[in-house]
Amino acid sequence: MTSHFLIDGPEDADVTLLFAHGAGAPMDSAAMNAAAKALVLAGIRIARFEFGYMAARRSGQRKPPPKAETLTPEYLAAIDDLGAAGDRLFIGGKSMGGRVASMVADTAWTDGKAAGLVCLGYPFHPPGKPAQLRTAHLEKLETPALIVQGTRDPFGTREEVGGYALSPAIKLSWLADGDHDLRPRKSVSGFSAVDHMTTMGQEVAGWMRRVAGNR
């Protein structure tokens, strides 16, 4: 099956991000659109795609999200289908999409098909179940990675993540009072959702360019 992409940003951008959706919302959800807009404003070319179960929902098939590890072949196929230069391509996603990307990152990086990994709102554990960690593969990750996380994300708060044994290849960027969609409560943090999206876009774009320049 050939991947269908939703591509935004300049064709001549110096770096491209292949970006997958979370478990429950499609590639053109409000949260995905907001993230894409912020990244494009920062000069990034972003290619969104959907896993098969989510694409099937568009034709009325209500398929539940499968286990993340079963989606790794689809992510690897999307990398090949996009056909972007590996030294300028980064892979990632929001929530589950980022988790799946992290599972294939070392394979893609070692094969020269991707320069790094970007995750927005990584699901370190299910909400309310902090003991069910999804971090084993992140402890030995070799691929340069950036995880942008809200400090009050129910899938992994700053306090919780600070105690994890994560690979030194992973850089964490924290957004004050952000939830799983990186949205803060302005009355608490002083920041708006637009503020955090702008910060995210600039940090991701700057990090990607630095990593690409070091390859």
Residue pairs with C-beta under 8 A, 6 or more apart in sequence:
1 52
1 77
2 81
3 49
3 74
3 77
3 78
3 81
3 82
4 49
4 50
4 55
5 47
5 48
5 49
5 78
5 81
5 82
6 27
6 28
6 47
6 48
6 49
7 45
7 46
7 47
7 48
8 36
8 37
8 40
8 45
8 46
8 48
9 16
9 39
9 40
9 43
9 44
9 45
9 46
10 43
10 45
11 45
13 43
13 44
13 45
14 43
14 88
14 209
14 212
15 44
15 45
15 88
15 89
15 90
15 115
15 205
15 208
15 209
15 212
16 44
16 45
16 46
16 47
16 82
16 84
16 88
16 89
16 90
17 39
17 44
17 45
17 46
17 47
17 89
17 90
17 91
17 92
17 118
17 204
17 208
18 47
18 49
18 78
18 79
18 82
18 84
18 89
18 90
18 91
18 92
18 101
18 114
19 27
19 32
19 35
19 36
19 46
19 47
19 48
19 49
19 92
19 93
19 94
19 97
19 118
20 27
20 48
20 49
20 50
20 51
20 75
20 78
20 92
20 93
20 94
20 96
20 97
20 98
20 100
20 101
21 27
21 29
21 32
21 48
21 50
21 51
21 54
21 93
21 94
21 96
21 97
22 31
22 93
22 94
22 95
22 96
22 97
22 121
23 65
23 95
23 96
24 65
25 31
25 32
26 32
26 50
26 54
26 57
26 58
27 48
27 49
27 50
27 54
28 48
31 94
31 181
32 48
32 94
34 181
34 193
34 197
35 94
35 120
35 197
35 200
35 201
36 46
36 48
37 197
38 197
38 198
38 200
38 201
39 46
39 201
39 204
39 205
40 46
40 201
41 198
41 201
42 201
42 202
42 204
42 205
42 206
43 205
44 201
44 204
44 205
44 208
47 82
47 84
49 78
51 71
51 74
51 75
51 100
52 74
53 63
53 64
53 65
53 66
54 63
54 65
56 63
57 63
65 96
68 96
68 99
68 100
68 103
68 134
69 103
71 100
72 100
72 103
72 104
75 91
75 100
75 101
75 103
75 104
76 104
76 107
76 108
79 89
79 91
79 104
79 108
79 113
79 114
80 113
82 89
86 108
86 111
86 112
86 113
86 114
86 115
87 112
87 115
87 212
87 215
88 115
88 212
89 113
89 114
89 115
90 114
90 115
90 116
90 117
90 118
90 208
90 211
90 212
91 101
91 104
91 105
91 108
91 114
91 116
91 117
91 118
92 98
92 101
92 117
92 118
92 119
92 120
93 99
93 100
93 101
93 119
93 120
94 119
94 120
94 121
95 120
95 121
95 122
95 123
95 155
95 180
96 123
98 117
98 118
98 119
98 120
98 121
98 122
98 123
98 147
99 119
99 122
99 123
99 134
101 117
101 119
102 117
102 119
102 122
102 137
102 138
102 141
102 145
103 137
105 114
105 116
105 117
105 141
105 143
105 145
106 141
106 142
106 143
108 114
108 143
109 115
109 116
109 117
109 142
109 143
109 144
110 142
114 143
115 144
115 208
115 211
115 212
115 215
116 143
116 144
116 145
116 146
116 207
116 208
116 211
116 212
117 141
117 143
117 144
117 145
117 146
118 145
118 146
118 148
118 204
118 207
118 208
119 145
119 146
119 147
119 148
120 147
120 148
120 182
120 200
121 148
121 149
121 150
121 153
121 155
121 180
121 181
121 182
122 147
122 149
122 155
122 156
123 134
123 155
123 156
124 133
124 134
124 135
124 155
124 156
124 160
124 161
124 164
125 131
125 132
125 133
125 134
125 155
125 156
125 160
126 132
126 155
127 154
127 155
128 154
130 160
133 164
135 164
135 165
135 166
138 164
138 166
138 167
138 170
139 165
139 166
139 167
140 167
141 166
141 167
141 169
141 170
142 167
142 169
143 169
144 169
144 171
144 211
145 167
145 169
145 170
145 171
146 170
146 171
146 172
146 173
146 203
146 204
146 207
146 208
147 170
147 171
147 172
147 173
148 173
148 175
148 182
148 200
148 203
148 204
149 156
149 158
149 161
149 172
149 173
149 174
149 175
149 178
149 182
150 174
150 175
150 177
150 178
150 179
150 180
150 181
150 182
150 183
150 184
150 196
151 157
151 158
151 174
151 175
151 176
151 177
151 178
152 177
152 178
152 179
153 178
153 179
153 180
154 179
154 180
155 180
158 174
161 172
166 172
171 207
173 200
173 203
175 182
175 184
175 191
175 196
175 199
175 200
176 184
176 189
176 191
177 184
177 185
177 188
177 189
177 191
178 184
178 196
182 193
182 196
182 197
182 200
183 193
183 196
184 191
184 192
184 193
184 195
184 196
186 192
